[in-house]
Amino acid sequence: MMHHSTTTTQDARAGAVDPADAVLTPATRDRALALLAGALSTGVDLKVREDIYAAPRVAPERLRDLIVDDLPEVSSDPGQVIDDIRRGMLPYCKNEASPRFAGFADTGADIAALAGAVLALFAQQNLINQSFDSPSATFVDIAVLRWLRDFVGYDNPALDTVADVWDVGGVLTQGGTGSNAVAMMLAREHAAPGTMREGVRDPGRFKLVVPAGIGHYSVKGALGWLGCGDALLEVPVSDYRYDLAALRRALRAYDGRVMGVVAYAGDSRTQTIDDLVAVHDVVRGEDPGIWLHADACWGLLAAFTSRLRHKIRGIERYDSVTVDAHKVMEVPYTLSALLVRDPQALRSITTYSDLIMRERFAFGQVTPFTGSRAWESLKLWAMMRARGRAGLAAMADHRIATVAEFTRLVDAQPRLVRLHDPDLTALVFAYLPAGHDPAAPDVERINLVNRRVHADLMRGGRWHLHQFSVPDAGRIAAGAEVWPLRFLGGNSRTTPGHLAALVDEVVRLGDVHDAR
């Protein structure tokens, strides 16, 4: 429970901490070390615990009343403040590093990345500017961007020719939404150069093609933020990939009005990887001037191992690629990158300020929507440097094995059906009620039972699977909107025993709700 106070302002002056005692100085060093050591120990214990939650799930209103209160008038001992966090907040935080958390892969549990994140906090660098704000940190950004470019197949300029931020070929952002928004800005400027200065004059010129039913919300949001309006063109899919004939028809129907086409190297639902070569060839064959963007927030994993690399063949031909380190590399939130095939493309979205940013290596010139920016690249640099190429490949191969084992268990269970063949680490599947007739499926009943199963999993807090709507590709009722469950095998702590127990729990809950 948080501590409330009704002390008057006049009384509070007597209870105020000395400003010199509240900050880290040589005099407070030992006390700060003790406090920080305790906080780190608490954080490590949170990560390594088996449970997703340390306390029973409670209603949002209960947490609101526990946590939201008036700011105290008097100062508090920092140790008491940390204890308030430890007792009143952390027990209700989900632990994605739990081996029973299988909804996402954002574990944030890489040891080197955690250490890098902590050191970056202490260093207090600001990546808006290089010379005085981030003298060395800027080049850590450049290092990881070059590593990521290499993995997706983009050519890197010789290091001795990298003379400014426009030679790097990418920017770091806080997440895939930000990276995709920058990509859409590049597409807009490519279609109508100078729009940043002159404004949007012909919104009908900025159509954006996406696959129907599986696109990520970020690109639609970006169109609105950029003044392009509701300009999405949703093209039918087959097995969660573009119907290439439909794609060709759409491009011809809107000839001269399409600014970009988005292809998914791992969509946000099933993680299906599109045929990137075929999509590229169709688009370039119809209009070579269209901006091609690949969302590889999940698909970056395929670049790490020879077992998957062929699935993203052709991605290096795309004008831009989004990747998410926090989704696939176990680094703490948040970190994404927007990579561009032609580094000079970033000049079209450059802004200048004579206050702090007008210098060669100031990333603030090419990071739209962002001013001051923390040193987020250090945690990724530490992770990649510690693991190396061999370690990244081993990580990817372990995840492939995990999802393969879960797929085997689902296939062996007659009450479960999977909706696709997994490309990466996701398996989308559903419980089938008793009496299910493949020739006449009761989609409404299937959805009802699966949504109740998911609700029970969320309330119980012991297991975590994701849920969303998706158009069925023909495993239940082709074209129908279904509400399945999604398993994601990105947690290195999840064992075959966990997988078997999870399948048993889904079937048990399904049986309970099917009987009602």
C-alpha positions as CSV (number, residue, x, y, z in Angstrom):
1,M,0.0,0.0,0.0
2,M,1.3,3.4,-0.9
3,H,1.8,6.0,1.9
4,H,-0.5,9.0,2.0
5,S,0.2,12.3,3.9
6,T,-1.8,15.3,5.0
7,T,1.2,17.3,6.3
8,T,1.0,21.0,5.4
9,T,3.5,22.6,3.1
10,Q,5.0,24.6,6.0
11,D,5.6,21.5,8.0
12,A,7.0,19.7,5.0
13,R,9.9,22.0,4.8
14,A,11.2,20.6,8.0
15,G,10.8,17.1,6.6
16,A,12.5,17.7,3.3
17,V,15.6,15.7,2.3
18,D,18.8,17.6,1.8
19,P,19.1,17.9,-2.0
20,A,22.8,16.8,-1.7
21,D,21.7,13.6,0.0
22,A,19.1,12.7,-2.8
23,V,21.6,12.4,-5.6
24,L,24.6,10.2,-6.3
25,T,27.8,11.9,-5.0
26,P,31.0,10.6,-3.4
27,A,29.4,11.1,-0.1
28,T,26.3,9.0,-0.9
29,R,28.1,6.4,-2.9
30,D,28.0,3.6,-0.3
31,R,24.3,4.2,0.5
32,A,23.5,4.3,-3.2
33,L,25.3,1.0,-3.8
34,A,23.4,-0.7,-1.1
35,L,20.1,0.6,-2.4
36,L,20.9,-0.3,-6.0
37,A,22.2,-3.8,-5.0
38,G,18.9,-4.5,-3.3
39,A,16.9,-3.2,-6.3
40,L,19.0,-5.4,-8.7
41,S,18.5,-8.4,-6.5
42,T,14.8,-7.8,-6.6
43,G,14.8,-7.5,-10.4
44,V,16.8,-10.7,-10.8
45,D,14.5,-12.6,-8.5
46,L,11.5,-11.4,-10.6
47,K,13.1,-12.6,-13.8
48,V,14.1,-16.1,-12.5
49,R,10.8,-16.9,-10.8
50,E,8.7,-19.7,-12.3
51,D,5.4,-17.9,-11.9
52,I,4.2,-15.2,-14.3
53,Y,2.6,-13.3,-11.4
54,A,3.7,-13.3,-7.8
55,A,0.3,-12.2,-6.6
56,P,-3.2,-13.3,-7.6
57,R,-4.7,-11.4,-10.5
58,V,-6.9,-8.4,-9.4
59,A,-9.3,-6.0,-11.1
60,P,-7.8,-2.8,-12.6
61,E,-9.8,-0.7,-10.2
62,R,-8.2,-2.5,-7.2
63,L,-4.7,-1.7,-8.6
64,R,-5.7,1.9,-9.3
65,D,-6.7,2.3,-5.7
66,L,-3.6,0.6,-4.4
67,I,-1.1,2.7,-6.5
68,V,-2.6,6.1,-7.4
69,D,-2.5,8.6,-4.5
70,D,-1.5,12.1,-3.7
71,L,2.1,13.1,-3.8
72,P,3.4,13.2,-0.2
73,E,4.4,16.6,1.3
74,V,7.4,15.2,3.2
75,S,10.4,13.4,1.9
76,S,10.6,9.6,2.2
77,D,13.6,7.4,2.7
78,P,14.6,5.9,-0.7
79,G,14.7,2.5,0.9
80,Q,11.1,2.8,1.8
81,V,10.2,4.0,-1.7
82,I,11.9,0.9,-3.2
83,D,10.1,-1.3,-0.6
84,D,6.8,0.2,-1.8
85,I,7.7,-0.8,-5.3
86,R,8.7,-4.2,-4.2
87,R,5.6,-4.9,-2.2
88,G,2.9,-2.8,-4.0
89,M,3.8,-3.0,-7.7
90,L,6.1,-5.8,-8.7
91,P,3.9,-8.7,-7.5
92,Y,1.3,-7.6,-10.1
93,C,3.8,-7.2,-12.9
94,K,3.9,-10.0,-15.5
95,N,7.1,-11.9,-15.9
96,E,7.6,-12.7,-19.6
97,A,10.7,-14.6,-18.7
98,S,8.6,-17.2,-16.9
99,P,8.7,-20.6,-18.8
100,R,4.9,-20.6,-18.7
101,F,4.6,-17.3,-20.6
102,A,4.1,-18.3,-24.2
103,G,2.2,-15.3,-25.6
104,F,5.2,-13.3,-26.7
105,A,8.9,-13.6,-26.8
106,D,9.8,-10.4,-25.1
107,T,11.6,-11.9,-22.2
108,G,14.2,-9.2,-21.7
109,A,16.3,-11.8,-19.9
110,D,19.6,-11.7,-21.8
111,I,22.2,-11.1,-19.1
112,A,24.6,-9.0,-21.1
113,A,21.7,-6.9,-22.4
114,L,20.4,-6.3,-18.9
115,A,23.9,-5.2,-17.8
116,G,24.2,-2.9,-20.8
117,A,20.8,-1.4,-20.1
118,V,21.9,-0.6,-16.5
119,L,25.1,1.0,-17.6
120,A,23.4,3.0,-20.2
121,L,21.1,4.5,-17.5
122,F,24.1,5.6,-15.5
123,A,25.9,7.0,-18.5
124,Q,23.0,9.3,-19.3
125,Q,23.9,9.9,-22.9
126,N,21.5,11.7,-25.3
127,L,21.6,10.4,-28.8
128,I,20.2,13.5,-30.3
129,N,23.7,14.9,-30.8
130,Q,27.1,13.3,-30.9
131,S,29.9,15.8,-30.1
132,F,28.9,16.7,-26.5
133,D,25.8,14.6,-25.8
134,S,26.9,11.1,-26.9
135,P,30.6,11.1,-28.0
136,S,31.0,7.3,-28.0
137,A,27.4,6.2,-27.7
138,T,26.6,7.5,-31.2
139,F,29.1,5.0,-32.7
140,V,27.5,2.1,-30.7
141,D,24.2,3.0,-32.5
142,I,26.2,2.9,-35.8
143,A,27.8,-0.4,-34.9
144,V,24.5,-2.3,-34.2
145,L,22.8,-0.7,-37.2
146,R,25.6,-2.1,-39.4
147,W,25.3,-5.5,-37.8
148,L,21.6,-5.6,-38.4
149,R,22.0,-4.4,-42.0
150,D,24.4,-7.2,-42.6
151,F,22.0,-9.7,-41.3
152,V,19.2,-8.6,-43.6
153,G,21.6,-8.6,-46.6
154,Y,22.1,-4.9,-47.1
155,D,25.5,-3.8,-48.2
156,N,27.4,-1.6,-45.7
157,P,29.6,1.2,-46.9
158,A,33.2,0.8,-46.0
159,L,33.7,2.1,-42.5
160,D,36.2,4.7,-43.5
161,T,33.6,6.2,-45.8
162,V,31.0,6.6,-43.1
163,A,31.3,10.4,-42.6
164,D,27.9,11.3,-41.3
165,V,24.5,9.9,-40.3
166,W,23.4,9.7,-43.9
167,D,26.0,7.1,-44.6
168,V,24.8,4.7,-41.9
169,G,21.6,3.4,-43.5
170,G,19.2,3.2,-40.6
171,V,17.9,4.6,-37.4
172,L,16.9,3.2,-34.0
173,T,13.5,3.7,-32.6
174,Q,11.5,2.7,-29.6
175,G,9.5,0.0,-31.3
176,G,8.2,-1.4,-34.5
177,T,5.4,1.2,-34.7
178,G,7.9,4.0,-34.7
179,S,10.1,2.2,-37.3
180,N,7.1,1.5,-39.6
181,A,6.0,5.1,-39.3
182,V,9.4,6.3,-40.4
183,A,9.2,3.9,-43.3
184,M,5.8,5.3,-44.3
185,M,7.3,8.8,-44.2
186,L,10.1,7.7,-46.5
187,A,7.5,6.2,-48.9
188,R,5.5,9.4,-48.9
189,E,8.5,11.6,-49.6
190,H,9.6,9.1,-52.3
191,A,6.2,9.4,-54.0
192,A,5.9,13.2,-53.6
193,P,9.2,14.8,-52.8
194,G,9.0,17.9,-50.6
195,T,5.8,16.9,-48.8
196,M,7.6,17.5,-45.5
197,R,8.0,21.2,-46.4
198,E,4.8,21.8,-48.5
199,G,2.3,19.5,-46.8
200,V,0.0,16.9,-48.2
201,R,-1.8,18.3,-51.2
202,D,-3.2,15.2,-52.8
203,P,-4.1,12.5,-50.3
204,G,-5.3,10.2,-53.0
205,R,-1.7,9.9,-54.2
206,F,-0.6,8.0,-51.0
207,K,-2.3,4.6,-51.2
208,L,-0.6,1.9,-49.2
209,V,-1.1,-1.8,-50.1
210,V,-1.2,-4.3,-47.2
211,P,-2.3,-7.9,-46.9
212,A,-6.0,-8.2,-45.7
213,G,-6.6,-9.4,-42.2
214,I,-3.0,-9.8,-41.0
215,G,-1.5,-6.3,-41.3
216,H,-0.1,-4.6,-38.3
217,Y,-2.0,-1.6,-36.9
218,S,1.1,0.6,-37.1
219,V,1.0,1.3,-40.8
220,K,-2.6,2.4,-40.7
221,G,-1.8,4.7,-37.7
222,A,1.2,6.1,-39.6
223,L,-0.9,7.1,-42.5
224,G,-3.1,9.2,-40.2
225,W,-0.1,10.7,-38.4
226,L,1.5,11.7,-41.7
227,G,-1.7,13.4,-43.0
228,C,-2.3,10.7,-45.7
229,G,-5.7,9.7,-44.3
230,D,-7.4,6.3,-44.5
231,A,-5.4,5.2,-47.5
232,L,-5.0,1.5,-46.9
233,L,-5.6,-0.9,-49.8
234,E,-6.2,-4.4,-48.3
235,V,-5.4,-7.1,-50.8
236,P,-6.7,-10.7,-50.3
237,V,-4.4,-13.3,-49.0
238,S,-3.9,-17.1,-49.4
239,D,-2.5,-18.9,-46.4
240,Y,-1.6,-15.6,-44.9
241,R,0.5,-14.5,-47.9
242,Y,-0.5,-12.1,-50.6
243,D,-2.7,-13.5,-53.4
244,L,-0.3,-12.4,-56.1
245,A,-2.9,-12.1,-58.8
246,A,-5.0,-9.9,-56.5
247,L,-1.9,-7.8,-55.7
248,R,-1.3,-7.3,-59.4
249,R,-5.0,-6.3,-60.0
250,A,-4.9,-3.8,-57.1
251,L,-1.7,-2.1,-58.4
252,R,-3.2,-1.8,-61.9
253,A,-6.5,-0.5,-60.5
254,Y,-4.7,2.3,-58.6
255,D,-2.0,2.9,-61.1
256,G,0.0,6.0,-60.2
257,R,-1.7,6.4,-56.8
258,V,0.2,3.7,-54.7
259,M,3.1,5.1,-52.7
260,G,4.0,1.8,-51.0
261,V,3.5,-1.9,-50.6
262,V,4.1,-3.6,-47.2
263,A,5.1,-7.3,-47.1
264,Y,5.5,-9.2,-43.8
265,A,8.5,-11.3,-43.0
266,G,6.5,-12.8,-40.2
267,D,3.1,-11.2,-39.7
268,S,2.0,-10.1,-36.3
269,R,-0.5,-13.0,-35.9
270,T,0.7,-16.2,-37.4
271,Q,4.3,-15.1,-38.2
272,T,3.9,-16.3,-41.7
273,I,6.6,-15.0,-44.0
274,D,5.4,-13.8,-47.4
275,D,7.1,-14.8,-50.7
276,L,9.3,-11.7,-50.6
277,V,10.8,-12.4,-54.0
278,A,7.5,-12.9,-55.7
279,V,6.0,-9.8,-54.1
280,H,9.0,-7.7,-55.1
281,D,8.8,-9.0,-58.7
282,V,5.0,-8.2,-59.0
283,V,5.4,-4.7,-57.6
284,R,8.5,-3.8,-59.6
285,G,6.9,-5.2,-62.7
286,E,3.9,-3.0,-62.3
287,D,5.5,0.2,-61.1
288,P,9.3,0.4,-60.3
289,G,8.7,3.7,-58.4
290,I,6.6,2.1,-55.6
291,W,8.3,2.0,-52.2
292,L,8.7,-1.6,-51.0
293,H,8.8,-2.1,-47.2
294,A,9.3,-5.4,-45.4
295,D,8.1,-5.6,-41.8
296,A,10.6,-8.1,-40.3
297,C,10.0,-7.4,-36.6
298,W,9.5,-11.1,-36.2
299,G,11.4,-12.3,-39.3
300,L,14.8,-11.0,-38.2
301,L,15.1,-14.3,-36.3
302,A,15.4,-16.1,-39.7
303,A,18.5,-14.1,-40.6
304,F,20.4,-15.7,-37.7
305,T,20.3,-19.4,-38.8
306,S,20.9,-21.2,-42.0
307,R,17.8,-23.3,-41.2
308,L,15.6,-20.3,-41.8
309,R,17.6,-17.9,-43.9
310,H,16.0,-19.1,-47.1
311,K,12.6,-18.0,-45.9
312,I,13.5,-14.3,-46.1
313,R,15.3,-14.6,-49.5
314,G,14.9,-11.3,-51.4
315,I,14.4,-9.0,-48.4
316,E,17.6,-7.2,-49.4
317,R,15.8,-5.9,-52.5
318,Y,13.3,-4.0,-50.4
319,D,13.7,-0.2,-49.9
320,S,13.3,-0.5,-46.2
321,V,13.1,-3.1,-43.5
322,T,11.8,-2.9,-39.9
323,V,13.3,-5.2,-37.2
324,D,12.5,-5.5,-33.5
325,A,15.4,-6.4,-31.2
326,H,13.1,-6.6,-28.2
327,K,10.8,-9.1,-29.9
328,V,13.4,-11.7,-31.0
329,M,16.7,-11.0,-29.1
330,E,15.7,-11.1,-25.5
331,V,16.8,-7.5,-24.8
332,P,14.8,-5.3,-22.4
333,Y,12.1,-3.0,-23.8
334,T,12.3,-1.1,-26.1
335,L,14.4,-1.2,-29.2
336,S,13.6,-1.4,-32.9
337,A,15.4,-0.3,-36.1
338,L,14.4,1.0,-39.5
339,L,16.9,0.0,-42.1
340,V,17.1,1.4,-45.6
341,R,18.7,-0.1,-48.7
342,D,20.0,3.3,-49.9
343,P,21.4,5.2,-46.9
344,Q,20.9,8.5,-48.7
345,A,17.2,8.0,-48.6
346,L,17.1,9.4,-45.1
347,R,18.0,12.8,-46.4
348,S,14.4,13.2,-47.6
349,I,13.2,13.2,-43.9
350,T,16.0,15.3,-42.4
351,T,15.3,18.2,-40.1
352,Y,17.8,20.7,-38.8
353,S,18.2,22.9,-35.7
354,D,21.0,25.3,-35.0
355,L,20.4,24.7,-31.3
356,I,22.0,21.3,-30.9
357,M,21.7,19.1,-33.9
358,R,23.5,20.5,-36.9
359,E,26.5,18.3,-37.0
360,R,27.6,15.3,-39.1
361,F,26.9,12.5,-36.6
362,A,23.8,13.9,-34.9
363,F,21.1,11.3,-35.2
364,G,18.5,13.8,-34.1
365,Q,18.5,15.0,-37.7
366,V,17.0,11.8,-39.0
367,T,14.8,10.5,-36.1
368,P,11.3,11.8,-36.8
369,F,8.9,12.2,-33.8
370,T,11.9,12.0,-31.4
371,G,14.1,14.6,-29.7
372,S,16.2,13.5,-26.8
373,R,16.8,9.8,-27.0
374,A,18.3,7.4,-24.5
375,W,21.3,5.1,-25.2
376,E,19.2,2.1,-26.0
377,S,21.7,0.6,-28.4
378,L,24.1,-0.4,-25.7
379,K,21.9,-3.3,-24.4
380,L,21.7,-4.7,-28.0
381,W,25.4,-4.2,-28.6
382,A,26.2,-6.1,-25.4
383,M,23.8,-8.9,-26.3
384,M,25.1,-9.3,-29.9
385,R,28.8,-8.9,-28.9
386,A,28.4,-11.5,-26.1
387,R,26.6,-14.1,-28.2
388,G,28.3,-13.6,-31.6
389,R,26.9,-15.2,-34.7
390,A,27.2,-18.7,-33.3
391,G,25.2,-17.8,-30.3
392,L,22.5,-16.0,-32.3
393,A,22.2,-19.1,-34.5
394,A,21.9,-21.4,-31.5
395,M,19.2,-19.1,-30.0
396,A,17.2,-19.3,-33.3
397,D,17.7,-23.1,-33.6
398,H,16.4,-23.7,-30.1
399,R,13.3,-21.7,-30.8
400,I,12.7,-23.7,-34.0
401,A,12.9,-26.9,-32.0
402,T,10.5,-25.6,-29.4
403,V,7.8,-24.7,-31.8
404,A,8.3,-28.0,-33.7
405,E,7.7,-29.9,-30.4
406,F,4.6,-27.9,-29.6
407,T,3.3,-28.4,-33.1
408,R,3.8,-32.2,-32.7
409,L,1.8,-32.1,-29.4
410,V,-1.0,-30.1,-31.0
411,D,-1.2,-32.4,-34.0
412,A,-1.4,-35.4,-31.6
413,Q,-4.4,-34.0,-29.8
414,P,-7.7,-34.7,-31.6
415,R,-9.4,-31.8,-29.9
416,L,-6.9,-29.2,-31.3
417,V,-6.3,-27.9,-34.8
418,R,-3.6,-25.6,-36.0
419,L,-4.4,-22.9,-38.5
420,H,-1.1,-22.9,-40.4
421,D,2.3,-24.4,-40.9
422,P,4.7,-22.4,-38.7
423,D,7.4,-20.4,-40.5
424,L,9.0,-19.0,-37.3
425,T,8.2,-19.5,-33.7
426,A,4.4,-18.9,-33.6
427,L,1.7,-21.6,-33.7
428,V,-1.9,-20.5,-34.0
429,F,-4.3,-23.2,-33.0
430,A,-7.8,-23.7,-31.7
431,Y,-9.8,-26.1,-29.5
432,L,-12.6,-28.0,-31.4
433,P,-15.8,-28.7,-29.4
434,A,-17.1,-32.3,-29.3
435,G,-19.1,-33.2,-32.3
436,H,-17.2,-30.8,-34.6
437,D,-18.1,-31.5,-38.2
438,P,-15.4,-30.4,-40.6
439,A,-18.1,-30.3,-43.4
440,A,-20.3,-27.9,-41.4
441,P,-18.2,-26.3,-38.7
442,D,-20.0,-24.3,-36.0
443,V,-17.6,-21.3,-36.1
444,E,-19.6,-19.3,-33.5
445,R,-19.4,-22.2,-31.0
446,I,-15.7,-22.7,-31.7
447,N,-15.0,-19.0,-31.1
448,L,-17.0,-18.9,-28.0
449,V,-15.2,-21.9,-26.4
450,N,-11.8,-20.6,-27.4
451,R,-12.5,-17.1,-26.0
452,R,-13.6,-18.6,-22.7
453,V,-10.5,-20.8,-22.6
454,H,-8.3,-17.7,-23.1
455,A,-10.2,-15.7,-20.5
456,D,-9.7,-18.5,-18.0
457,L,-5.9,-18.6,-18.8
458,M,-5.7,-14.8,-18.2
459,R,-7.7,-14.9,-15.0
460,G,-5.7,-17.8,-13.6
461,G,-2.3,-16.2,-14.5
462,R,-0.5,-19.5,-14.5
463,W,-0.2,-19.7,-18.3
464,H,-0.2,-17.0,-20.9
465,L,-1.2,-17.4,-24.6
466,H,-2.2,-14.6,-27.0
467,Q,-5.5,-14.3,-28.7
468,F,-6.8,-12.3,-31.7
469,S,-9.1,-12.6,-34.7
470,V,-7.7,-14.0,-37.9
471,P,-9.3,-15.0,-41.2
472,D,-9.2,-18.8,-41.4
473,A,-7.1,-20.2,-44.3
474,G,-9.2,-23.3,-44.6
475,R,-8.3,-25.4,-41.5
476,I,-11.8,-24.7,-39.9
477,A,-13.9,-22.7,-42.3
478,A,-12.1,-20.9,-45.1
479,G,-12.5,-17.1,-44.9
480,A,-14.3,-17.1,-41.5
481,E,-13.2,-14.9,-38.7
482,V,-11.9,-17.1,-36.0
483,W,-10.6,-16.4,-32.5
484,P,-7.8,-19.0,-31.9
485,L,-5.0,-19.2,-29.4
486,R,-1.4,-18.4,-30.2
487,F,1.7,-20.1,-28.7
488,L,5.1,-18.4,-29.2
489,G,8.2,-20.5,-28.6
490,G,10.6,-17.7,-27.9
491,N,11.4,-18.5,-24.3
492,S,14.6,-20.4,-23.7
493,R,13.3,-21.6,-20.3
494,T,10.3,-23.4,-21.7
495,T,10.9,-27.2,-21.6
496,P,9.1,-30.1,-23.3
497,G,7.4,-30.7,-19.9
498,H,6.0,-27.2,-20.0
499,L,4.7,-27.7,-23.5
500,A,2.9,-30.9,-22.6
501,A,1.4,-29.3,-19.5
502,L,0.2,-26.3,-21.5
503,V,-1.6,-28.5,-24.1
504,D,-3.2,-30.5,-21.3
505,E,-4.5,-27.3,-19.7
506,V,-5.9,-25.9,-22.9
507,V,-7.8,-29.2,-23.6
508,R,-9.0,-29.4,-20.0
509,L,-10.4,-25.9,-20.1
510,G,-11.9,-26.5,-23.5
511,D,-13.6,-29.6,-22.2
512,V,-15.0,-27.6,-19.3
513,H,-16.5,-24.9,-21.4
514,D,-17.6,-27.2,-24.1
515,A,-19.7,-29.1,-21.5
516,R,-21.6,-25.9,-20.6
